[in-house]
């Protein structure tokens, strides 16, 4: 076989393989899985997590901001809320009519978890033995979806709290520490008791309070010694934190809303005046 013939055969094989790949890609593109729902996430104003044998959770959207209403009352974690809303757009890998199957087979007679978005109910069943996708009952149909949400819905309520310890737009004008006070006077930060700290250092403390974000949030545990820090703003907001712990890391508790914030190892140095450590 001469060189030109081998070249032509090789070129023909390449064209056949390329055409097959193009056709396969087109088939895959044409095969779009149906969505679980056609509900717009922006239309959802209320979320309830109905949980068997543990507390139910309830959230409400007010002026675009999500809050937990029960069992606590706090600003909700945006990422956790979005994870629940994204369920609406999940791809459905298979559907069965509710009346054509035995619901017990899918653990859907008395489901452990039901997610209610406005008035739409999503019952979470068990997972498929082969591909571990989860069965969801919605609108009289059982759908098979990829699921990373179920475990989040079974966790404790504090998991859904916003980890930022102060409101984003809070304009701090005073911080009352256990044995000293920082206050903004004529646009300058001053301490009530003189300490060896430059004005720029005081500004850094205020900046750190504005930016502080917890590593995790848990249920408030009353400290043995109730030492507190009160942060006030120019628009009349006052938030009181109890110092639950400073070592090995800083924990600040909100007794009023029943949660506490676990901060990083170096946050004590950033948030507290040296004399308070």
Helices and strands as residue ranges (DSSP letters): H 3-30, G 41-43, E 46-51, E 57-62, E 65-70, E 74-75, H 78-85, G 86-89, E 95-97, G 98-100, G 103-106, E 113-117, E 120-127, E 134-138, E 141-145, H 150-153, G 157-160, E 172-176, E 181-185, E 188-191, H 199-211, E 216-219, E 228-233, E 238-245, E 251-254, E 259-262, H 267-271, G 274-276
